Amino acid sequence: MSLLLIVDDEPNIRYSLEASLRSQFTEIITADSVAGAIEAVRTRRPDVVLLDVHLPDGSGLDAFHDMRRLDPRLPVVIITAFSTTQTAIEATKQGAFDYLVKPVELRVLTDTARRALDLSRLNKVAVSFDQAWLSADVDPLIGRSPAMQTVYKAIGRVAPQDVTVLIQGESGTGKELVARAIYQHSRRNHLPFLAMNVAAIPDALLESEMFGHERGAFTGAERTRIGKFEQADGGTLFLDEIGDMSTATQAKLLRVLQERTFERVGGNETLTSDVRLIAATNKELEESVEKGAFRRDLFYRLNVFIIRLPALRERLDDLPLLVDYFIRTFNRELGRTIHRVDSETLRMLQRHDWPGNVRELQSAVKSAIVHASGEVLTMDCFPESCRSSADAGLPDDGAAGAPESSLDVAALVDRLYEEGHQDIYRYVHAEADRLLVDAVLRKTQGNQLLAAELLGISRTTLRAKLRSLGFSIEKHLTPDSGHDEKSVAGDAG
């Protein structure tokens, strides 16, 4: 659900704005006065507000200040005539999302509304840990693996501390979700959270986006612009892919972190900003420092607290949980009733190395649901890249080249090398896992609860591992408990 409030006393303008933005919002409501606007914000809690300056019962800027008191994180876009541009700039400095000058170009209007809605979602949609698929109103950080438990603990430790955080991880691992979780558990969570993808902005414009610019500062600078550091004053700023920032802009960022001061591009007024910075990168900044591509002094400023996100291939125990979540999500979005992925397909997914990480898995599951003709996802539903991984997957039992109860690593490596396999580590690791799990389950006579305790993992993780390794599971009466218990029957298939 997304709700837009349009505040303007001219019916034709309200109609035009509503018609232009109807496709971007689930619902649009309107008001023609300050009193009506404040009441709408109080009772309806809109996601975005478009606010005219001139209203019959007062100034739109007064309404803006009242809205800020009701909801400091609400994105408010000021609509103004040229005569009131300066006051609109002042409002933006005090937290307004942006201002538009009449007459408003459709492209500018729709782009601004989209960005404001994105910001509203970042501020309002909670980031939950693990059981998030039970609700459609949260974004989940899913995972029970030891690697993800380490991430959760790090978020808990650093969130209340007002320090800079650096999140490192490959593309698609969920760095923005971690940044939002830190923000939502911080002392600044009642103030704005702004996000910028440094890699998506041309270097010539990045400084302006971060620090703003004065009118006439460069060709095309037709009006003064307030940058993210000024806009997010008091709140949190997330700079994604900071490793792609030029060294010149790095120097200006370093000054903000050290002195909390900056100037707009083309300006000479020194401004201050109290912003908590969370940065993220898919690069190893230590290597970039050694190569001279990243400033050493800035790296030390960012290096206060580092959270490293694991790649999906490093936490394949979490893959069944992620698949289940994406199935539920896309069932709601696409109106489908997919129940599950069949066991052979799940094994296939766990043999893929997922270079695009969770983002790639999300795309693959959505594609599979679109292509599925039944209520169970099978191998032929998934993209060719995943099916190719299955064809080149783990060696089967007959070709493993190792005794049933022991693993000759050297012999297995020799055979895999001769066959031209490129991911020998994963193959050997999976074979060792298979033998270890099988041995422990034989020792516990198939009691999964006891086996999980001996292995030092949860029973859910053990069951996911059993599925990924291809063990068959059947009902079994355990001799120690006398209760009906699910356990392993036979070797890996």
C-alpha positions in Angstrom: 0.0 0.0 0.0 1.2 3.5 -0.8 -0.7 6.7 -0.1 -0.1 10.1 -1.6 -1.5 13.4 -0.2 -1.8 16.3 -2.6 -2.3 19.7 -1.0 -3.4 22.5 -3.4 -6.3 25.0 -3.4 -6.7 24.9 -7.2 -9.0 22.0 -8.3 -7.4 21.8 -11.8 -3.9 21.4 -10.4 -5.1 18.8 -7.9 -6.7 16.8 -10.8 -3.6 17.1 -13.0 -1.2 16.0 -10.3 -3.5 13.1 -9.3 -3.8 12.0 -13.0 0.0 12.1 -13.5 0.8 10.1 -10.4 -2.1 7.6 -10.2 0.1 4.8 -11.5 2.7 5.2 -8.8 0.5 5.1 -5.8 -2.1 2.7 -4.5 -4.3 5.5 -3.2 -4.3 9.3 -3.6 -6.1 11.8 -1.3 -6.3 15.6 -1.6 -6.7 18.6 0.6 -7.2 22.3 -0.3 -6.1 24.0 3.0 -3.6 23.9 5.8 -6.2 22.6 8.2 -7.2 19.8 5.8 -3.6 18.9 5.1 -2.7 18.6 8.8 -5.8 16.5 9.5 -5.0 14.2 6.6 -1.5 13.6 7.9 -2.7 13.0 11.4 -5.5 10.6 10.5 -4.3 8.9 7.3 -0.5 8.9 7.7 0.4 9.3 4.0 3.6 8.0 2.6 4.4 11.2 0.5 3.0 14.7 0.5 3.0 17.2 -2.4 2.4 20.6 -0.7 1.7 23.9 -2.4 3.1 27.0 -0.6 0.0 29.3 -1.1 -3.1 28.1 0.6 -6.3 30.0 1.6 -5.9 29.6 5.4 -2.2 30.0 5.7 1.3 29.2 4.4 2.1 25.8 3.2 5.5 26.2 4.9 3.6 26.5 8.3 1.8 23.3 7.4 5.1 21.7 6.6 6.5 22.4 10.1 3.3 21.0 11.6 3.7 17.8 9.5 7.4 17.5 10.6 6.2 17.6 14.2 3.7 14.8 13.5 6.1 12.7 11.5 9.8 13.8 11.1 10.4 11.1 8.5 7.5 12.0 6.2 8.8 13.0 2.7 7.2 16.4 1.8 7.7 17.9 -1.6 7.2 21.6 -1.7 5.5 23.0 -4.8 6.3 26.7 -5.3 6.3 29.7 -7.7 9.6 31.5 -8.6 8.8 34.2 -6.1 9.0 31.8 -3.1 11.9 29.7 -4.2 14.2 30.9 -1.4 11.7 30.0 1.3 11.3 26.6 -0.3 15.1 26.2 -0.2 14.9 27.0 3.5 12.2 24.4 4.0 14.4 21.8 2.2 17.3 22.7 4.6 14.9 21.9 7.5 13.9 18.5 6.1 11.6 18.9 3.1 12.4 16.2 0.6 12.6 18.5 -2.4 10.8 21.4 -4.1 9.3 21.8 -7.5 8.8 25.0 -9.4 5.5 25.7 -11.2 4.8 24.8 -14.0 6.1 21.3 -13.1 7.4 19.1 -15.9 5.8 15.6 -15.9 9.2 13.8 -16.0 10.5 15.8 -13.0 7.2 15.3 -11.1 7.1 11.5 -11.6 10.8 11.1 -10.8 10.5 13.2 -7.6 7.5 11.3 -6.5 9.2 7.9 -7.1 12.2 8.9 -5.1 10.1 10.3 -2.3 8.1 7.0 -2.2 11.4 5.0 -2.1 12.6 7.1 0.8 9.3 6.7 2.6 9.6 2.9 2.3 13.2 2.9 3.5 12.1 4.9 6.6 9.0 3.1 7.4 9.2 -0.5 6.4 10.8 -2.5 9.2 13.7 -4.9 8.7 13.0 -8.0 10.6 15.2 -11.0 11.4 14.4 -14.5 10.1 10.6 -15.1 10.7 9.9 -12.1 8.4 8.0 -14.1 5.8 5.1 -14.3 8.2 4.3 -10.7 7.4 4.1 -8.7 4.2 4.9 -5.5 6.1 8.6 -6.1 6.7 11.8 -6.6 4.7 13.5 -9.7 6.0 17.1 -10.5 6.9 16.8 -14.3 6.5 19.3 -16.8 7.8 20.0 -19.1 10.7 23.5 -20.1 9.7 26.4 -19.3 12.0 27.6 -16.6 9.5 24.3 -14.8 9.7 24.1 -15.1 13.4 27.4 -13.2 13.5 25.9 -10.5 11.4 22.8 -10.2 13.7 25.0 -9.9 16.8 27.1 -7.2 15.1 24.0 -5.2 14.2 22.8 -5.4 17.8 26.2 -4.3 19.1 26.7 -1.3 16.8 23.2 0.0 16.2 22.9 2.0 19.5 26.4 3.3 19.2 26.6 6.6 17.3 29.6 5.6 15.2 30.4 5.1 11.5 29.8 1.6 10.1 31.3 0.0 7.1 29.4 -3.0 5.5 31.5 -5.2 3.2 30.0 -7.9 1.0 29.5 -8.9 -2.6 26.7 -7.4 -4.7 23.3 -8.9 -3.9 24.1 -9.9 -0.3 21.8 -7.4 1.4 24.0 -4.5 2.4 21.2 -2.0 2.3 19.0 -4.2 4.5 21.7 -4.4 7.1 22.1 -0.6 6.9 18.4 -0.1 7.5 18.4 -2.5 10.4 21.2 -0.5 12.0 19.2 2.7 11.5 16.0 1.2 12.8 17.6 0.0 16.0 19.6 3.3 16.5 18.9 6.4 18.6 18.2 8.3 15.3 15.4 6.1 14.1 12.8 8.9 14.5 14.8 11.0 12.0 15.3 10.5 8.2 17.3 7.7 6.6 18.6 8.7 3.2 20.4 6.3 0.8 22.7 6.9 -2.2 24.3 4.5 -4.6 27.6 6.1 -5.4 28.2 3.8 -8.3 24.9 4.9 -10.0 25.8 8.6 -10.1 28.3 10.1 -12.5 31.3 11.4 -10.7 30.7 14.9 -12.1 27.3 15.0 -10.3 28.2 13.0 -7.1 29.6 16.0 -5.2 26.4 18.0 -6.0 24.2 15.1 -4.8 26.1 14.8 -1.6 26.7 18.4 -0.7 24.3 20.4 -2.9 25.1 23.3 -5.2 24.3 26.9 -5.7 22.3 28.3 -8.6 24.7 28.9 -11.5 27.5 26.8 -10.0 27.8 24.9 -13.3 26.0 24.5 -16.7 22.5 23.3 -16.0 22.4 24.4 -12.3 19.3 26.5 -12.7 18.4 26.4 -9.1 20.0 25.9 -5.7 20.0 22.3 -4.7 20.2 20.9 -1.1 22.5 17.9 -0.9 22.0 14.7 1.1 24.3 15.7 4.0 22.2 18.8 4.5 18.9 17.0 4.0 19.8 14.2 6.4 21.0 16.5 9.2 20.3 14.7 12.5 19.5 11.4 10.7 21.4 8.7 9.0 23.0 8.6 5.5 23.8 5.4 3.7 26.4 5.6 1.0 26.4 2.3 -1.0 29.4 1.2 -3.1 31.6 3.8 -1.6 34.6 2.1 -3.1 33.7 3.5 -6.5 34.0 7.1 -5.2 36.7 9.3 -6.9 39.7 10.3 -4.7 38.7 14.0 -5.1 35.2 13.4 -3.6 36.8 11.1 -1.0 38.7 14.1 0.3 35.5 16.1 0.7 33.8 13.3 2.5 36.8 12.9 4.8 36.4 16.6 5.8 32.7 16.0 6.7 33.6 13.0 8.8 36.4 14.9 10.6 34.9 18.4 11.0 31.2 17.9 10.2 31.5 20.9 7.8 31.2 21.4 4.0 30.3 23.9 1.3 27.8 23.5 -1.5 29.3 23.3 -5.0 29.8 26.9 -6.2 29.2 28.3 -2.7 31.4 29.8 0.0 29.2 29.4 3.0 30.4 26.8 5.5 27.6 24.5 6.5 27.5 21.9 9.3 25.9 18.5 9.3 25.3 16.1 12.1 24.8 12.8 10.2 25.5 9.3 11.1 27.3 7.6 8.1 26.8 4.0 7.1 28.9 3.0 4.1 29.0 -0.2 2.1 31.2 -1.6 -0.6 31.6 -4.8 -2.6 35.3 -4.2 -2.8 38.2 -5.0 -0.4 39.0 -1.4 0.6 42.4 -2.5 2.1 43.5 -3.6 -1.4 42.1 -0.4 -2.9 44.2 1.6 -0.4 47.3 -0.3 -1.3 46.7 0.4 -5.0 46.2 4.1 -4.3 42.5 4.0 -5.4 41.1 4.7 -2.0 42.4 7.2 0.6 44.1 5.6 3.6 42.9 8.3 6.0 39.3 7.9 4.8 39.5 4.2 5.2 40.6 4.6 8.8 37.7 6.9 9.4 35.3 4.3 8.0 37.0 1.4 9.7 35.5 2.1 13.1 33.2 -0.9 12.9 33.0 -3.4 10.0 30.3 -5.9 9.3 31.1 -8.5 6.7 28.2 -10.1 4.9 28.7 -13.7 3.7 28.1 -14.6 0.1 25.2 -17.0 -0.5 27.5 -19.8 -1.4 29.1 -19.5 2.1 25.7 -20.1 3.8 23.9 -22.6 1.6 22.2 -23.9 4.8 20.0 -20.8 4.5 18.9 -21.4 0.9 15.7 -23.4 1.7 14.6 -20.6 4.0 15.2 -17.9 1.4 13.5 -20.0 -1.3 10.5 -20.4 0.9 10.3 -16.7 1.6 10.6 -15.7 -2.1 7.8 -18.3 -3.0 5.5 -16.7 -0.4 6.4 -13.2 -1.5 5.9 -13.8 -5.3 2.7 -15.8 -4.6 1.2 -12.7 -3.2 2.6 -10.5 -5.9 1.7 -12.7 -8.9 -1.5 -14.3 -7.5 0.0 -17.8 -7.6 -0.3 -20.7 -5.2 3.1 -22.4 -5.5 3.6 -24.7 -2.5 7.2 -25.7 -2.7 10.3 -26.7 -4.6 10.7 -30.4 -5.2 13.7 -32.0 -3.4 15.8 -32.7 -6.5 15.4 -29.1 -7.6 16.4 -27.9 -4.2 19.6 -30.0 -4.5 20.2 -28.4 -7.8 19.9 -24.9 -6.4 22.4 -25.7 -3.6 24.9 -26.8 -6.2 24.8 -23.5 -8.0 27.5 -21.1 -6.9 25.2 -18.0 -7.0 27.6 -15.2 -8.2 24.7 -12.8 -7.9 24.0 -14.0 -4.3 20.5 -13.5 -2.8 19.5 -11.0 -5.5 20.1 -13.7 -8.1 18.2 -16.3 -6.1 15.3 -13.9 -5.9 15.2 -13.4 -9.6 15.5 -17.1 -10.3 12.6 -18.0 -8.0 10.4 -15.3 -9.5 11.2 -16.6 -13.0 10.4 -20.1 -11.9 7.0 -19.1 -10.6 6.2 -17.3 -13.8 7.1 -20.4 -15.8 5.5 -23.0 -13.5 2.4 -24.7 -14.8 1.7 -26.6 -11.5 2.0 -25.9 -7.8 5.5 -27.3 -7.3 8.6 -25.8 -8.8 10.7 -28.3 -10.8 14.1 -28.0 -12.5 12.7 -27.0 -15.8 11.0 -23.9 -14.3 14.3 -22.3 -13.4 16.7 -20.3 -15.6 19.2 -22.2 -17.8 22.1 -20.9 -15.6 20.8 -22.9 -12.6 20.0 -26.0 -14.7 23.6 -25.9 -16.1 24.9 -25.9 -12.5 22.9 -29.1 -11.9 24.4 -30.8 -14.9 27.9 -29.9 -13.7 27.1 -30.5 -10.1 28.4 -32.8 -7.4 29.7 -36.2 -8.4 27.3 -39.0 -7.7 28.0 -41.7 -5.1 29.2 -44.2 -7.7 31.9 -41.9 -8.9 32.9 -40.3 -5.7 36.2 -42.2 -5.6 36.2 -42.5 -1.8 35.2 -45.3 0.5 31.7 -45.1 2.0 33.0 -44.3 5.5 36.1 -42.3 4.8 37.2 -39.6 2.4 40.5 -39.8 0.4 40.8 -36.1 -0.3 43.9 -36.4 -2.5 42.2 -39.0 -4.7 39.0 -37.0 -5.0 40.9 -33.8 -5.9 42.9 -35.8 -8.6 39.7 -37.1 -10.1 37.9 -33.8 -10.1 41.0 -32.1 -11.6 41.1 -34.7 -14.4 37.4 -34.2 -15.1 37.9 -30.4 -15.4 35.8 -29.3 -12.5 36.3 -25.6 -11.5 34.9 -25.6 -8.0 36.8 -28.3 -6.3 36.5 -26.8 -2.8 32.7 -27.0 -2.9 32.7 -30.6 -4.1 35.1 -31.8 -1.5 33.3 -29.8 1.2 30.0 -31.3 0.3 31.4 -34.9 0.2 32.9 -34.3 3.7 29.6 -33.0 4.9 27.8 -36.1 3.5 30.1 -38.5 5.3 30.1 -36.5 8.5 26.3 -36.3 8.7 25.8 -39.9 7.8 28.3 -41.0 10.5 26.7 -39.0 13.2 23.2 -40.1 12.3 24.3 -43.8 12.3 25.8 -43.1 15.8 22.6 -41.7 17.0 20.5 -44.4 15.3 18.8 -41.8 13.2 17.8 -39.5 16.0 18.0 -36.1 14.3 17.5 -34.1 17.5 20.5 -35.8 19.1 22.5 -35.6 15.9 21.9 -31.8 15.7 23.2 -31.4 19.2 26.3 -33.4 18.5 27.0 -31.4 15.4 26.4 -28.1 17.2 23.7 -27.0 14.8 19.9 -26.5 15.0 17.6 -29.3 13.9 16.2 -27.0 11.2 19.8 -26.5 9.8 20.3 -30.3 10.0 17.1 -31.0 8.0 18.1 -28.4 5.4 21.5 -30.0 5.1 19.9 -33.5 4.7 17.8 -32.2 1.9 20.7 -30.5 0.2 22.9 -33.6 0.5 20.2 -35.7 -1.0 19.3 -38.0 2.0 15.9 -39.6 2.0 13.8 -39.0 5.1 11.0 -41.3 6.3 9.1 -41.8 9.5 11.0 -43.8 12.0 10.4 -45.0 15.6 13.6 -44.0 17.5 14.7 -46.6 20.0 15.7 -44.1 22.7 12.5 -42.0 22.8 9.7 -44.3 21.8 8.2 -41.5 19.8 7.5 -41.1 16.1 10.6 -39.3 14.8 11.7 -38.2 11.4 15.1 -39.6 10.6 17.4 -40.6 7.8 17.0 -43.9 5.9 19.9 -45.0 3.8 22.8 -43.2 2.3 22.8 -40.0 0.2 21.1 -40.4 -3.1 
